[in-house]
Amino acid sequence: QVQLVESGGGLVQAWGSLRLSCAASGTMFTIIHMGWYRQGTETQRALVATISAGGVTDYADSVKGRFTISRDNAKNTAWLQMNDLKTEDTGVYYCNVKGRSAIDNYWGQGTQVTVSS
């Protein structure tokens, strides 16, 4: 059974920093992409950042230059370093892992990030 354990969320003031982590276990497939998605109270879940097994990254325009995603393939762990946080970064952050097959697509339970002004 695939499990994604997320940590690192919390309350921070604007312009502060947080680091999220996501550790995957129980995977019987090669994880190709690891990523973070954000869902606000009035917005749908949307991509924040992803990273491939080869280290290719992709970011939402709103976080470019502020957030950095990284991963350790051997540990099936990914991190999201978030700097210069803004109030609009508030939301529940979900970790996602994908394999080569469409059925290998799993989500974490989510971790709340709240940025106060």
Phi and psi in radians as a Rosetta constraint file:
Dihedral C 1 N 2 CA 2 C 2 CIRCULARHARMONIC -1.348 0.35
Dihedral N 2 CA 2 C 2 N 3 CIRCULARHARMONIC 2.306 0.35
Dihedral C 2 N 3 CA 3 C 3 CIRCULARHARMONIC -2.252 0.35
Dihedral N 3 CA 3 C 3 N 4 CIRCULARHARMONIC 2.384 0.35
Dihedral C 3 N 4 CA 4 C 4 CIRCULARHARMONIC -2.065 0.35
Dihedral N 4 CA 4 C 4 N 5 CIRCULARHARMONIC 2.102 0.35
Dihedral C 4 N 5 CA 5 C 5 CIRCULARHARMONIC -1.910 0.35
Dihedral N 5 CA 5 C 5 N 6 CIRCULARHARMONIC 2.047 0.35
Dihedral C 5 N 6 CA 6 C 6 CIRCULARHARMONIC -1.829 0.35
Dihedral N 6 CA 6 C 6 N 7 CIRCULARHARMONIC 2.626 0.35
Dihedral C 6 N 7 CA 7 C 7 CIRCULARHARMONIC -2.717 0.35
Dihedral N 7 CA 7 C 7 N 8 CIRCULARHARMONIC 2.891 0.35
Dihedral C 7 N 8 CA 8 C 8 CIRCULARHARMONIC 1.880 0.35
Dihedral N 8 CA 8 C 8 N 9 CIRCULARHARMONIC -0.103 0.35
Dihedral C 8 N 9 CA 9 C 9 CIRCULARHARMONIC -1.265 0.35
Dihedral N 9 CA 9 C 9 N 10 CIRCULARHARMONIC 3.038 0.35
Dihedral C 9 N 10 CA 10 C 10 CIRCULARHARMONIC 2.771 0.35
Dihedral N 10 CA 10 C 10 N 11 CIRCULARHARMONIC -2.885 0.35
Dihedral C 10 N 11 CA 11 C 11 CIRCULARHARMONIC -1.819 0.35
Dihedral N 11 CA 11 C 11 N 12 CIRCULARHARMONIC 2.283 0.35
Dihedral C 11 N 12 CA 12 C 12 CIRCULARHARMONIC -2.517 0.35
Dihedral N 12 CA 12 C 12 N 13 CIRCULARHARMONIC 2.640 0.35
Dihedral C 12 N 13 CA 13 C 13 CIRCULARHARMONIC -1.387 0.35
Dihedral N 13 CA 13 C 13 N 14 CIRCULARHARMONIC 2.732 0.35
Dihedral C 13 N 14 CA 14 C 14 CIRCULARHARMONIC -0.948 0.35
Dihedral N 14 CA 14 C 14 N 15 CIRCULARHARMONIC 2.514 0.35
Dihedral C 14 N 15 CA 15 C 15 CIRCULARHARMONIC 1.311 0.35
Dihedral N 15 CA 15 C 15 N 16 CIRCULARHARMONIC 0.033 0.35
Dihedral C 15 N 16 CA 16 C 16 CIRCULARHARMONIC -1.465 0.35
Dihedral N 16 CA 16 C 16 N 17 CIRCULARHARMONIC -3.015 0.35
Dihedral C 16 N 17 CA 17 C 17 CIRCULARHARMONIC -2.314 0.35
Dihedral N 17 CA 17 C 17 N 18 CIRCULARHARMONIC 2.645 0.35
Dihedral C 17 N 18 CA 18 C 18 CIRCULARHARMONIC -2.507 0.35
Dihedral N 18 CA 18 C 18 N 19 CIRCULARHARMONIC 2.699 0.35
Dihedral C 18 N 19 CA 19 C 19 CIRCULARHARMONIC -2.241 0.35
Dihedral N 19 CA 19 C 19 N 20 CIRCULARHARMONIC 2.081 0.35
Dihedral C 19 N 20 CA 20 C 20 CIRCULARHARMONIC -1.676 0.35
Dihedral N 20 CA 20 C 20 N 21 CIRCULARHARMONIC 2.586 0.35
Dihedral C 20 N 21 CA 21 C 21 CIRCULARHARMONIC -2.287 0.35
Dihedral N 21 CA 21 C 21 N 22 CIRCULARHARMONIC 2.672 0.35
Dihedral C 21 N 22 CA 22 C 22 CIRCULARHARMONIC -2.473 0.35
Dihedral N 22 CA 22 C 22 N 23 CIRCULARHARMONIC 2.088 0.35
Dihedral C 22 N 23 CA 23 C 23 CIRCULARHARMONIC -1.987 0.35
Dihedral N 23 CA 23 C 23 N 24 CIRCULARHARMONIC 2.175 0.35
Dihedral C 23 N 24 CA 24 C 24 CIRCULARHARMONIC -1.758 0.35
Dihedral N 24 CA 24 C 24 N 25 CIRCULARHARMONIC 2.426 0.35
Dihedral C 24 N 25 CA 25 C 25 CIRCULARHARMONIC -2.461 0.35
Dihedral N 25 CA 25 C 25 N 26 CIRCULARHARMONIC 2.808 0.35
Dihedral C 25 N 26 CA 26 C 26 CIRCULARHARMONIC 1.363 0.35
Dihedral N 26 CA 26 C 26 N 27 CIRCULARHARMONIC 0.168 0.35
Dihedral C 26 N 27 CA 27 C 27 CIRCULARHARMONIC -1.377 0.35
Dihedral N 27 CA 27 C 27 N 28 CIRCULARHARMONIC 2.304 0.35
Dihedral C 27 N 28 CA 28 C 28 CIRCULARHARMONIC -1.853 0.35
Dihedral N 28 CA 28 C 28 N 29 CIRCULARHARMONIC 0.344 0.35
Dihedral C 28 N 29 CA 29 C 29 CIRCULARHARMONIC -2.430 0.35
Dihedral N 29 CA 29 C 29 N 30 CIRCULARHARMONIC 2.847 0.35
Dihedral C 29 N 30 CA 30 C 30 CIRCULARHARMONIC -1.371 0.35
Dihedral N 30 CA 30 C 30 N 31 CIRCULARHARMONIC 2.199 0.35
Dihedral C 30 N 31 CA 31 C 31 CIRCULARHARMONIC -1.367 0.35
Dihedral N 31 CA 31 C 31 N 32 CIRCULARHARMONIC 2.059 0.35
Dihedral C 31 N 32 CA 32 C 32 CIRCULARHARMONIC -1.557 0.35
Dihedral N 32 CA 32 C 32 N 33 CIRCULARHARMONIC -0.858 0.35
Dihedral C 32 N 33 CA 33 C 33 CIRCULARHARMONIC -2.125 0.35
Dihedral N 33 CA 33 C 33 N 34 CIRCULARHARMONIC 2.430 0.35
Dihedral C 33 N 34 CA 34 C 34 CIRCULARHARMONIC -2.149 0.35
Dihedral N 34 CA 34 C 34 N 35 CIRCULARHARMONIC 2.453 0.35
Dihedral C 34 N 35 CA 35 C 35 CIRCULARHARMONIC -2.732 0.35
Dihedral N 35 CA 35 C 35 N 36 CIRCULARHARMONIC 2.993 0.35
Dihedral C 35 N 36 CA 36 C 36 CIRCULARHARMONIC -2.174 0.35
Dihedral N 36 CA 36 C 36 N 37 CIRCULARHARMONIC 2.398 0.35
Dihedral C 36 N 37 CA 37 C 37 CIRCULARHARMONIC -2.209 0.35
Dihedral N 37 CA 37 C 37 N 38 CIRCULARHARMONIC 2.649 0.35
Dihedral C 37 N 38 CA 38 C 38 CIRCULARHARMONIC -2.156 0.35
Dihedral N 38 CA 38 C 38 N 39 CIRCULARHARMONIC 2.421 0.35
Dihedral C 38 N 39 CA 39 C 39 CIRCULARHARMONIC -2.221 0.35
Dihedral N 39 CA 39 C 39 N 40 CIRCULARHARMONIC 2.093 0.35
Dihedral C 39 N 40 CA 40 C 40 CIRCULARHARMONIC -1.572 0.35
Dihedral N 40 CA 40 C 40 N 41 CIRCULARHARMONIC 3.103 0.35
Dihedral C 40 N 41 CA 41 C 41 CIRCULARHARMONIC -1.184 0.35
Dihedral N 41 CA 41 C 41 N 42 CIRCULARHARMONIC -0.481 0.35
Dihedral C 41 N 42 CA 42 C 42 CIRCULARHARMONIC -2.143 0.35
Dihedral N 42 CA 42 C 42 N 43 CIRCULARHARMONIC 0.262 0.35
Dihedral C 42 N 43 CA 43 C 43 CIRCULARHARMONIC -2.237 0.35
Dihedral N 43 CA 43 C 43 N 44 CIRCULARHARMONIC 2.716 0.35
Dihedral C 43 N 44 CA 44 C 44 CIRCULARHARMONIC -1.375 0.35
Dihedral N 44 CA 44 C 44 N 45 CIRCULARHARMONIC 2.844 0.35
Dihedral C 44 N 45 CA 45 C 45 CIRCULARHARMONIC -1.090 0.35
Dihedral N 45 CA 45 C 45 N 46 CIRCULARHARMONIC 2.251 0.35
Dihedral C 45 N 46 CA 46 C 46 CIRCULARHARMONIC -2.425 0.35
Dihedral N 46 CA 46 C 46 N 47 CIRCULARHARMONIC 2.693 0.35
Dihedral C 46 N 47 CA 47 C 47 CIRCULARHARMONIC -1.075 0.35
Dihedral N 47 CA 47 C 47 N 48 CIRCULARHARMONIC 2.369 0.35
Dihedral C 47 N 48 CA 48 C 48 CIRCULARHARMONIC -1.873 0.35
Dihedral N 48 CA 48 C 48 N 49 CIRCULARHARMONIC -0.920 0.35
Dihedral C 48 N 49 CA 49 C 49 CIRCULARHARMONIC -2.840 0.35
Dihedral N 49 CA 49 C 49 N 50 CIRCULARHARMONIC 2.559 0.35
Dihedral C 49 N 50 CA 50 C 50 CIRCULARHARMONIC -2.371 0.35
Dihedral N 50 CA 50 C 50 N 51 CIRCULARHARMONIC 2.786 0.35
Dihedral C 50 N 51 CA 51 C 51 CIRCULARHARMONIC -2.508 0.35
Dihedral N 51 CA 51 C 51 N 52 CIRCULARHARMONIC 2.363 0.35
Dihedral C 51 N 52 CA 52 C 52 CIRCULARHARMONIC -1.509 0.35
Dihedral N 52 CA 52 C 52 N 53 CIRCULARHARMONIC 2.968 0.35
Dihedral C 52 N 53 CA 53 C 53 CIRCULARHARMONIC -1.078 0.35
Dihedral N 53 CA 53 C 53 N 54 CIRCULARHARMONIC -0.466 0.35
Dihedral C 53 N 54 CA 54 C 54 CIRCULARHARMONIC -1.513 0.35
Dihedral N 54 CA 54 C 54 N 55 CIRCULARHARMONIC -0.014 0.35
Dihedral C 54 N 55 CA 55 C 55 CIRCULARHARMONIC 1.633 0.35
Dihedral N 55 CA 55 C 55 N 56 CIRCULARHARMONIC 0.138 0.35
Dihedral C 55 N 56 CA 56 C 56 CIRCULARHARMONIC -1.359 0.35
Dihedral N 56 CA 56 C 56 N 57 CIRCULARHARMONIC 2.259 0.35
Dihedral C 56 N 57 CA 57 C 57 CIRCULARHARMONIC -1.981 0.35
Dihedral N 57 CA 57 C 57 N 58 CIRCULARHARMONIC 2.745 0.35
Dihedral C 57 N 58 CA 58 C 58 CIRCULARHARMONIC -2.512 0.35
Dihedral N 58 CA 58 C 58 N 59 CIRCULARHARMONIC 2.401 0.35
Dihedral C 58 N 59 CA 59 C 59 CIRCULARHARMONIC -2.288 0.35
Dihedral N 59 CA 59 C 59 N 60 CIRCULARHARMONIC 2.613 0.35
Dihedral C 59 N 60 CA 60 C 60 CIRCULARHARMONIC -1.161 0.35
Dihedral N 60 CA 60 C 60 N 61 CIRCULARHARMONIC 2.553 0.35
Dihedral C 60 N 61 CA 61 C 61 CIRCULARHARMONIC -0.989 0.35
Dihedral N 61 CA 61 C 61 N 62 CIRCULARHARMONIC -0.603 0.35
Dihedral C 61 N 62 CA 62 C 62 CIRCULARHARMONIC -1.213 0.35
Dihedral N 62 CA 62 C 62 N 63 CIRCULARHARMONIC -0.282 0.35
Dihedral C 62 N 63 CA 63 C 63 CIRCULARHARMONIC -1.994 0.35
Dihedral N 63 CA 63 C 63 N 64 CIRCULARHARMONIC -0.080 0.35
Dihedral C 63 N 64 CA 64 C 64 CIRCULARHARMONIC -1.018 0.35
Dihedral N 64 CA 64 C 64 N 65 CIRCULARHARMONIC 2.330 0.35
Dihedral C 64 N 65 CA 65 C 65 CIRCULARHARMONIC 1.530 0.35
Dihedral N 65 CA 65 C 65 N 66 CIRCULARHARMONIC -0.204 0.35
Dihedral C 65 N 66 CA 66 C 66 CIRCULARHARMONIC -2.030 0.35
Dihedral N 66 CA 66 C 66 N 67 CIRCULARHARMONIC -0.622 0.35
Dihedral C 66 N 67 CA 67 C 67 CIRCULARHARMONIC -1.890 0.35
Dihedral N 67 CA 67 C 67 N 68 CIRCULARHARMONIC 2.568 0.35
Dihedral C 67 N 68 CA 68 C 68 CIRCULARHARMONIC -2.353 0.35
Dihedral N 68 CA 68 C 68 N 69 CIRCULARHARMONIC 2.198 0.35
Dihedral C 68 N 69 CA 69 C 69 CIRCULARHARMONIC -1.793 0.35
Dihedral N 69 CA 69 C 69 N 70 CIRCULARHARMONIC 2.486 0.35
Dihedral C 69 N 70 CA 70 C 70 CIRCULARHARMONIC -2.550 0.35
Dihedral N 70 CA 70 C 70 N 71 CIRCULARHARMONIC 2.905 0.35
Dihedral C 70 N 71 CA 71 C 71 CIRCULARHARMONIC -2.682 0.35
Dihedral N 71 CA 71 C 71 N 72 CIRCULARHARMONIC 2.773 0.35
Dihedral C 71 N 72 CA 72 C 72 CIRCULARHARMONIC -2.112 0.35
Dihedral N 72 CA 72 C 72 N 73 CIRCULARHARMONIC 1.851 0.35
Dihedral C 72 N 73 CA 73 C 73 CIRCULARHARMONIC -1.090 0.35
Dihedral N 73 CA 73 C 73 N 74 CIRCULARHARMONIC -0.665 0.35
Dihedral C 73 N 74 CA 74 C 74 CIRCULARHARMONIC -1.130 0.35
Dihedral N 74 CA 74 C 74 N 75 CIRCULARHARMONIC -0.534 0.35
Dihedral C 74 N 75 CA 75 C 75 CIRCULARHARMONIC -1.758 0.35
Dihedral N 75 CA 75 C 75 N 76 CIRCULARHARMONIC -0.001 0.35
Dihedral C 75 N 76 CA 76 C 76 CIRCULARHARMONIC 0.871 0.35
Dihedral N 76 CA 76 C 76 N 77 CIRCULARHARMONIC 0.785 0.35
Dihedral C 76 N 77 CA 77 C 77 CIRCULARHARMONIC -2.224 0.35
Dihedral N 77 CA 77 C 77 N 78 CIRCULARHARMONIC 2.459 0.35
Dihedral C 77 N 78 CA 78 C 78 CIRCULARHARMONIC -2.255 0.35
Dihedral N 78 CA 78 C 78 N 79 CIRCULARHARMONIC 2.679 0.35
Dihedral C 78 N 79 CA 79 C 79 CIRCULARHARMONIC -2.273 0.35
Dihedral N 79 CA 79 C 79 N 80 CIRCULARHARMONIC 2.634 0.35
Dihedral C 79 N 80 CA 80 C 80 CIRCULARHARMONIC -2.242 0.35
Dihedral N 80 CA 80 C 80 N 81 CIRCULARHARMONIC 1.885 0.35
Dihedral C 80 N 81 CA 81 C 81 CIRCULARHARMONIC -1.528 0.35
Dihedral N 81 CA 81 C 81 N 82 CIRCULARHARMONIC 2.099 0.35
Dihedral C 81 N 82 CA 82 C 82 CIRCULARHARMONIC -2.020 0.35
Dihedral N 82 CA 82 C 82 N 83 CIRCULARHARMONIC 2.025 0.35
Dihedral C 82 N 83 CA 83 C 83 CIRCULARHARMONIC -2.024 0.35
Dihedral N 83 CA 83 C 83 N 84 CIRCULARHARMONIC 2.819 0.35
Dihedral C 83 N 84 CA 84 C 84 CIRCULARHARMONIC 0.879 0.35
Dihedral N 84 CA 84 C 84 N 85 CIRCULARHARMONIC 0.857 0.35
Dihedral C 84 N 85 CA 85 C 85 CIRCULARHARMONIC -1.122 0.35
Dihedral N 85 CA 85 C 85 N 86 CIRCULARHARMONIC 2.532 0.35
Dihedral C 85 N 86 CA 86 C 86 CIRCULARHARMONIC -2.068 0.35
Dihedral N 86 CA 86 C 86 N 87 CIRCULARHARMONIC 2.794 0.35
Dihedral C 86 N 87 CA 87 C 87 CIRCULARHARMONIC -1.038 0.35
Dihedral N 87 CA 87 C 87 N 88 CIRCULARHARMONIC -0.557 0.35
Dihedral C 87 N 88 CA 88 C 88 CIRCULARHARMONIC -1.276 0.35
Dihedral N 88 CA 88 C 88 N 89 CIRCULARHARMONIC -0.098 0.35
Dihedral C 88 N 89 CA 89 C 89 CIRCULARHARMONIC -1.424 0.35
Dihedral N 89 CA 89 C 89 N 90 CIRCULARHARMONIC -0.111 0.35
Dihedral C 89 N 90 CA 90 C 90 CIRCULARHARMONIC -1.068 0.35
Dihedral N 90 CA 90 C 90 N 91 CIRCULARHARMONIC 2.428 0.35
Dihedral C 90 N 91 CA 91 C 91 CIRCULARHARMONIC 2.795 0.35
Dihedral N 91 CA 91 C 91 N 92 CIRCULARHARMONIC -3.105 0.35
Dihedral C 91 N 92 CA 92 C 92 CIRCULARHARMONIC -1.655 0.35
Dihedral N 92 CA 92 C 92 N 93 CIRCULARHARMONIC 2.212 0.35
Dihedral C 92 N 93 CA 93 C 93 CIRCULARHARMONIC -1.768 0.35
Dihedral N 93 CA 93 C 93 N 94 CIRCULARHARMONIC 2.193 0.35
Dihedral C 93 N 94 CA 94 C 94 CIRCULARHARMONIC -1.961 0.35
Dihedral N 94 CA 94 C 94 N 95 CIRCULARHARMONIC 2.313 0.35
Dihedral C 94 N 95 CA 95 C 95 CIRCULARHARMONIC -1.464 0.35
Dihedral N 95 CA 95 C 95 N 96 CIRCULARHARMONIC 2.508 0.35
Dihedral C 95 N 96 CA 96 C 96 CIRCULARHARMONIC -2.386 0.35
Dihedral N 96 CA 96 C 96 N 97 CIRCULARHARMONIC 2.407 0.35
Dihedral C 96 N 97 CA 97 C 97 CIRCULARHARMONIC -2.217 0.35
Dihedral N 97 CA 97 C 97 N 98 CIRCULARHARMONIC 2.483 0.35
Dihedral C 97 N 98 CA 98 C 98 CIRCULARHARMONIC -2.318 0.35
Dihedral N 98 CA 98 C 98 N 99 CIRCULARHARMONIC 2.477 0.35
Dihedral C 98 N 99 CA 99 C 99 CIRCULARHARMONIC -1.807 0.35
Dihedral N 99 CA 99 C 99 N 100 CIRCULARHARMONIC -2.840 0.35
Dihedral C 99 N 100 CA 100 C 100 CIRCULARHARMONIC -1.293 0.35
Dihedral N 100 CA 100 C 100 N 101 CIRCULARHARMONIC -0.568 0.35
Dihedral C 100 N 101 CA 101 C 101 CIRCULARHARMONIC -1.510 0.35
Dihedral N 101 CA 101 C 101 N 102 CIRCULARHARMONIC 2.560 0.35
Dihedral C 101 N 102 CA 102 C 102 CIRCULARHARMONIC -1.113 0.35
Dihedral N 102 CA 102 C 102 N 103 CIRCULARHARMONIC -0.421 0.35
Dihedral C 102 N 103 CA 103 C 103 CIRCULARHARMONIC -1.377 0.35
Dihedral N 103 CA 103 C 103 N 104 CIRCULARHARMONIC -0.263 0.35
Dihedral C 103 N 104 CA 104 C 104 CIRCULARHARMONIC -1.569 0.35
Dihedral N 104 CA 104 C 104 N 105 CIRCULARHARMONIC 1.374 0.35
Dihedral C 104 N 105 CA 105 C 105 CIRCULARHARMONIC -2.539 0.35
Dihedral N 105 CA 105 C 105 N 106 CIRCULARHARMONIC 1.888 0.35
Dihedral C 105 N 106 CA 106 C 106 CIRCULARHARMONIC -2.252 0.35
Dihedral N 106 CA 106 C 106 N 107 CIRCULARHARMONIC 2.628 0.35
Dihedral C 106 N 107 CA 107 C 107 CIRCULARHARMONIC -2.133 0.35
Dihedral N 107 CA 107 C 107 N 108 CIRCULARHARMONIC 2.561 0.35
Dihedral C 107 N 108 CA 108 C 108 CIRCULARHARMONIC -1.421 0.35
Dihedral N 108 CA 108 C 108 N 109 CIRCULARHARMONIC 3.131 0.35
Dihedral C 108 N 109 CA 109 C 109 CIRCULARHARMONIC -1.433 0.35
Dihedral N 109 CA 109 C 109 N 110 CIRCULARHARMONIC -0.229 0.35
Dihedral C 109 N 110 CA 110 C 110 CIRCULARHARMONIC 1.659 0.35
Dihedral N 110 CA 110 C 110 N 111 CIRCULARHARMONIC 2.546 0.35
Dihedral C 110 N 111 CA 111 C 111 CIRCULARHARMONIC -2.329 0.35
Dihedral N 111 CA 111 C 111 N 112 CIRCULARHARMONIC 2.341 0.35
Dihedral C 111 N 112 CA 112 C 112 CIRCULARHARMONIC -1.413 0.35
Dihedral N 112 CA 112 C 112 N 113 CIRCULARHARMONIC 2.309 0.35
Dihedral C 112 N 113 CA 113 C 113 CIRCULARHARMONIC -2.103 0.35
Dihedral N 113 CA 113 C 113 N 114 CIRCULARHARMONIC 2.153 0.35
Dihedral C 113 N 114 CA 114 C 114 CIRCULARHARMONIC -2.166 0.35
Dihedral N 114 CA 114 C 114 N 115 CIRCULARHARMONIC 2.148 0.35
Dihedral C 114 N 115 CA 115 C 115 CIRCULARHARMONIC -1.943 0.35
Dihedral N 115 CA 115 C 115 N 116 CIRCULARHARMONIC 2.095 0.35
Dihedral C 115 N 116 CA 116 C 116 CIRCULARHARMONIC -1.734 0.35
Dihedral N 116 CA 116 C 116 N 117 CIRCULARHARMONIC 2.632 0.35
